Amino acid sequence: MAFAIGRALGPAVTRNRLRRQLKAMLQAASSAGGLPSGTYLFGARPTAASKSAVELQFDLSQLLHRVHA
């Protein structure tokens, strides 16, 4: 699992916070069987920095649902 979070998203503190949030959410999804095995590269757009954890979780669940389809 890798993350591509560019400088356009904000300062390093913001990028690292987002990376930690996504990593925790993906680990939870993986242990619950919601993430098929494989190699993944996750990116984030600048709008992701202003989203709440609930909104990020919703977006991530939608993405994982598309991966399963």
PETA-V558315 format. One record per residue. N is the residue number from 1. PHI is phi as a letter, one per 30 degrees, with the letter a starting at -180 (* if undefined). Layout:
N&PHI ; N&PHI
This chain:
1&* ; 2&b ; 3&b ; 4&c ; 5&b ; 6&d ; 7&d ; 8&d ; 9&d ; 10&k ; 11&d ; 12&e ; 13&d ; 14&d ; 15&d ; 16&d ; 17&d ; 18&d ; 19&d ; 20&d ; 21&d ; 22&d ; 23&d ; 24&d ; 25&d ; 26&d ; 27&d ; 28&d ; 29&d ; 30&d ; 31&d ; 32&d ; 33&i ; 34&d ; 35&b ; 36&d ; 37&d ; 38&l ; 39&c ; 40&b ; 41&b ; 42&c ; 43&c ; 44&b ; 45&c ; 46&e ; 47&d ; 48&d ; 49&d ; 50&c ; 51&d ; 52&d ; 53&d ; 54&d ; 55&d ; 56&d ; 57&d ; 58&d ; 59&d ; 60&d ; 61&d ; 62&d ; 63&d ; 64&d ; 65&d ; 66&d ; 67&d ; 68&d ; 69&d
